[in-house]
């Protein structure tokens, strides 16, 4: 027998029956695969490769990172959802685990139904970056200028349905600004357009944003988390700047097929949590732009539900579709 994913999420791990825990005693008996839906050198790829070696030592089996690039990580996520070998997991971003089906009804997997949460690895705020010549020397002055500009200002994103897109639509609703969306192939192109004055703002990962801010090419208005972040300690949150009811983070996590036995999920979660919270891994992930969490399956499940509700509300109200 196999415990269902609902049973895993509905009961403490300590309450798993001894027979269920015993089922994982001979696991793993072959290499474990970590599927990543983004190219080599991307943040998910780097995180998976940093995790693979210590996880291999802990399991006593090789851990192989395999790229399945495409559809914003959803190709890899779908392959994880379909895996039945009990030796395939995925390293995914928040969009793969929350809003994928809401954005595109043709997405072949349903995150809530087909994936089992294992561990929330790390979180990071986004930075609201603006062109160096945009008005305002304080966040309050910037937002006043943005409200006055209305739809004469534009914002850039790495595409329709990305966190940068949905997050900016949420920011618009919370702050009263009304810039027009301009999608680009990726954040680097949006940054280039912002430096050139073609767009006025964008929500960017901290490392990308602050490299340009410190070079004097962009300015940072604030971060999207509830308070200050050790990743960018010099920046106040947008909430502190007067934008109430706005909080958004990007994150990455490990998920397994929903069919994976709960005892194996529990074992993986405990091992991965211990690994990412070691000083060495904490520092490695911090340098990649992540604040380490290393949560339980329940912790990741709670985050998935909360973000699905928050971002899903924006998707529905704005009619956002990523076909």
Helices and strands as residue ranges (DSSP letters): H 5-10, G 13-15, H 18-23, G 24-26, E 32-36, H 43-59, E 63-67, G 71-73, H 74-82, E 88-93, H 94-97, H 100-103, H 111-114, E 115-131, H 139-149, G 150-152, E 154-157, H 163-175, E 180-183, H 187-195, E 201-205, H 206-214, E 218-223, G 230-232, E 249-257, H 262-276, H 279-287, E 291-292, H 297-318
